[in-house]
Amino acid sequence: MIKVTAIQTGTVTIKSAQAAGREGRSAVQRKIDMLKDTTWTDPLPILCYLIEHPEGRFMVDTGDTWRNSVPGYLPRWNPFYTREVLVKVAPHEEVGERLRDLGIDSARDITAVLMTHMHHDHAGGIHNFPHARFIVPRQNWKVARSLAGMVQGNLPQRWPSWLKPELIEPLASSVGPFETSYPVTTDGRIVMVPTPGHAKGHMSVIVRDTEVSYFITGDATYDEKNLRADLVDGVTYDPDVSKRSQALIRKYAASHPTIILPAHDFHAAARLAAEQVYAT
């Protein structure tokens, strides 16, 4: 039996132009639109997901940290942090505390952490899992540690010194419309698939249970509504690449009963509780 649980680690408020960029705008134009935008979303959840599988407990991403509120934690030289985003996480909202509420010790009871990508609101809780295996897309790891990656929302200087992830690349085994994948479990029920666009090397996680699939999108789409409307965020490095990834997600969901689980979707936890599948 497989169980998936949504875990919220605080909220993030972003510009409307980041949540959904205007059609026809290039990646650079979308960044300019974000800087000029004066409208904000309501606070969005920062979600990570616990997968309980016969081979162990797996986390998808780690959410963010309360340390965002500490002066100097976010680099002041980066206008993205000073003007474009507002993260609020209380200490008891970090993923370690959330798991403790479920009777799970994040330091000892998690088999592996699967990172969709290394942006700060997905990697901020890494320190809660010192003894877990970390699985990270190789391309995203390389980008996240670069100067360009630091400009784009990664904080490698805040990662624990012990972090030595297993760097992966998709293999030549298809899953639905995805031509390549990376199997996490030996039974193939948990797999990672490439969904670039929001970030280079971004991968999503598919959990295939008997009756339904859980598609944990990371930031391949911010919410199911955007996925359905084929709206691409303002962070994307290439809107066409993002659209191709979204098209593959929709195609998978059209051929398998699938619950869509993004990281910043108001309704993801409710859909999961109700086992509401994506309707084509």
Salt bridges, closest charged atoms under 4 A:
GLU23 OE1 - LYS243 NZ 3.32
ASP33 OD1 - ARG22 NH2 3.48
ASP33 OD1 - ARG25 NH2 2.83
GLU52 OE2 - ARG57 NE 3.65
ASP61 OD2 - HIS122 ND1 2.80
ASP64 OD2 - HIS120 ND1 3.13
GLU84 OE1 - LYS15 NZ 3.30
GLU93 OE2 - ARG98 NH2 3.86
GLU94 OE2 - ARG67 NH1 3.70
GLU94 OE1 - HIS127 NE2 2.91
GLU97 OE2 - ARG100 NH1 2.49
ASP121 OD2 - HIS122 NE2 3.68
ASP121 OD2 - HIS264 NE2 2.95
GLU166 OE1 - ARG133 NE 2.78
GLU169 OE2 - ARG138 NE 3.13
ASP187 OD2 - HIS53 NE2 2.86
ASP219 OD2 - HIS117 NE2 3.39
ASP219 OD2 - HIS122 NE2 2.87
ASP219 OD2 - HIS198 NE2 3.17
ASP219 OD1 - HIS264 NE2 3.41
GLU224 OE1 - ARG228 NH2 3.55
GLU224 OE2 - ARG271 NE 3.39
ASP230 OD2 - LYS243 NZ 3.22
ASP230 OD1 - ARG250 NH1 3.34
ASP233 OD2 - HIS198 ND1 2.81
ASP265 OD2 - ARG271 NH2 2.87
